């Protein structure tokens, strides 16, 4: 069941720590709360994917070599409160929410773009819109400018919205308890950690 704005607010002040939903800071509750969602703002850090002198990302490569390739492929940029970041047409960058979020184990979340930004071609996530029960940290925006003009972005813009779904029962393997947890507790943009996936690397053939 999708939580209403009142239920989201009630979860944020719950006296039961296991049920409490943490979203901080809330800059303006009046502007951020919607009927069944909460608007989230753009943070100050970006991770750009750059052209590098390599043919491809090789999932069959040694994990160390793939990690070095991803590090060379990714450049971090931090901007000030009133400093613009220009996202050019066709450009893809990672960013994060200004808000730090902690989801209880009986809720899941879904982050989406706001319609007003979508109408000028700004897409806020490519594939990773789901927020697991038990997640703790900032959320990642996968920003793509599908429009025809550069977009000047600045920290604090409400570019996304998150809704929460009540589960039939609390998860027994919340995000922080998962074996392959990679992004828990993040306070800034996290480049891909696909190298931590067990299927990455040379294929092992048993004798």
N, C-alpha and C positions, 0 to 999 in steps of 0.2 A: 504494500500500500504506500502511495506517495504521501509524504508529510506535507501538511499545510504550513503556511508561514508561522502560525501560532504554535504548532507542534515543534517546528525548528527552534523557535525562540525558547519554548519550554525546555527542550533538550539542552539548550546552551546554558541554562541556569539550574539544571537538575542537581539535587543534593546527592543523588546516587552517582558516584564516580564512574561506575561501570556503564551507566546509561548516558553520561554527559557527552555532549557534542561540543568540541572546542573549535571556534573560528575566531581568530584574532590577528590584527585589530579590526574592529568594525568602525570604519571611519564615519559613516552616516547610515544608521539603521533606516531612517526614513527613505533614503535613496536606494539602499541595497536590498531591502526585503521586497519580494514579489509575492504573488498569491501562493506559490508552491515552490519557491526557490529563493536563493540569495545571490545577489550579484557579487562577483569577485573581481579584484583589481589587479592591474599589471604591476609587477615588481620592478626592480632596478637592474636586473642582470639578464643578459642574453648570451646565447651560445650559437655562433654562426657556423654553418657548414661551408668550408672553403674549397676551391679548386686546388688539388694537390697533384703531384707528379706520380700517380699510380693508376693502374688500369681499372681496379675494382676493389671492393671490400670482399676479401676472400674468407668465407666461412670454413674452408678446409685448411686454412693456414694454422700454424702454431698460435696458440692463444696470445703469447707475448708479442708476436709480430702483428696480429690483428689489433691488439690493444694500442700499440705504437701508431698504427695506421689511423685508428679512430682519434687518437690524441692529436695527430697532425691535421686531421680533417676538421677538427673542432677548435674554434677560437672564442674565448670568453670576452665579453664586453660589459662593463658596468657604467651606467649613466647616472647623473644627478637628478634631483627632483624636477627641475624645470628644463632638463636637457632632452631634446628629441632624439628618437631612434628612427631612422628612415627605413621602412620596409618596402623594397622595390618590387615591381610586378614580377611574379614568378619566383620570388625569393622565399626561402624557408629558413626559419630560425626557431630555436628553442627559447622559451622564456618561462617565468614562474609567477605564481600568484603572490601578491603582497601579503595575503593572509596565510597564517600557519593553521593547519587543520588537523584535528584528531577525531577520527570517526570511531564510535563505539562498535563493539563486535556484533550488535544486532541491527546495524544499519549499513547500507551500501549507498554510494553516491554516483552521480552522473554529472559531468561537466560539459556544458555546451556553450556555443558562442551566442552573443546577444544579436538579436535580429537587426538592430540599427547598424552594427558593424558588418554583419553578413551581407547587407544590401550594398555595401561599397566594396565587397570582394574579400573581406578579411575572414579567413577561416582560422579557428582557434585550436583545433586538434585534428590530427590526421587519422589516427586510429585509437589513441589511448584516452578515451573519455570516461572510462569506468574507474570508480574509486572503491577499492576493496574495504570490507569491514576490517576495522583495526588499523587502517592506514594512519600514519602520523607524519606530518611534514608539510612543505609547500607543494602545491600541485603544478604540474608542468603544462605549459601551453606549447603546442606545436603550431606555430604561426605560419600561415601561407597567404601571401597577397595574390589572390586570383583576379584582381582588377587590372585596370589599365594605367593607374597613376600611383606613384609612391604614396605611402601613408606615413605620416609623422606620428609616432607613438611616444607617449611619455608615461612615467610611473604614476600610478593612481587611477588610470583610465579603467572604467568598468567595461571590460571587453568580454567577460564570460559570466555564466551563471551556473550555480550548482543546485541540484535537487537531491533529496534523500529518500530512499526506499526502505521501509521497515521490513525486515526479514521475518519469516514464520518462526524462526528460532535463532538464537545467537550462533555465530559461526564457531566451530570447534577448532578451526585453523585460521584465526584472524591473521591479517597481513604480517604483523610483526613476528608471528610464530611460524610462518611458512619457511620451508627449507631453502627456497631460492629467493628470499627477500633481498632486494638490491637497492631500494630507494627510500627505505624507512628512515625517518628523522631528518630528511633533507631540509636545509634552510636556504638553499639557493638552487640555481639551475644545475641539473645533473645530466651530463652527456650520456650517451648510450653505454650501458654495461652488458651488452649482448654477449661479450666474451665470457661472462659468468654462467651462461647457459651450458648445461652439460653436453648438448649435442653439437656445440661448436668445436671445430678442430678436425684433425685427420680422422678418417673413419678407422675404427679399431675392428679388426677381423680376428675373431677367436680361432686359434689353431684347432 
